[in-house]
Amino acid sequence: MATYKNAFFLLCVLLATKSFAINIVSHPINGLVFEDAGGPYPKLLTKLNDAIDTEFSLKVIPLKRAVYHFENKHDNCLLSGNSLTIKTPGKYLISNPLSEIKLHFFNLQHMPPITNFNDLNQNMLIGGILGIEDLYKKILPEKHRLALVSSDEQSINMLVAKRVQAILGFMPDLNAHLDILHYDERFVLYHGSDNLICHDTQENRDYLQQIDQALKDIKASPTYDEIMP
């Protein structure tokens, strides 16, 4: 009888300590999350979850669908800008920043950089991304009009085709395009971060507590700079 009790106790311990799977949804983030679920952020998530011995899945779908999936509780967490894509971030759990992000005006290198709003022609369009219109409305004077598309690549193509005078984009997202684009580092339109945004459950609370500690440890090591652009 003691043997069965010991075996039952061991099973309970194993079940209590067994890692659970976390489902994460994201949208493509230029240079950071690719459509095939590759890129620096997925590599960082793999390192973090390995460090805390937790299984996770990551699916990458278009921005509006990703937000819909998350808000309707198809996933534990959303990887995105913490106040850009979610209208009520206060109701969710937010991880420490995976990285900081800054919004700038970009244009082609043969054109003068945009250093203030007066450099913009109010009769010409500005390129931007669908899904974060609320942010644009907060920072842009009303006289400026937007041409919204679904990706940074499409926005850059509009700029090359001279359909817009400049585009709105984030750093470090557009690092990979600085061979043709440039921007004024001093003219920052928005300063925020990319985070894991999770539903407020005890499971997710425990998960983020571990992730935040693992992220702190990785940022203190060379590993973070090796992964992130």
Order of alpha helices (4+ residues) and beta strands (2+ residues): alpha-beta-alpha-beta-alpha-beta-beta-beta-beta-alpha-beta-alpha-beta-beta-beta-alpha-alpha
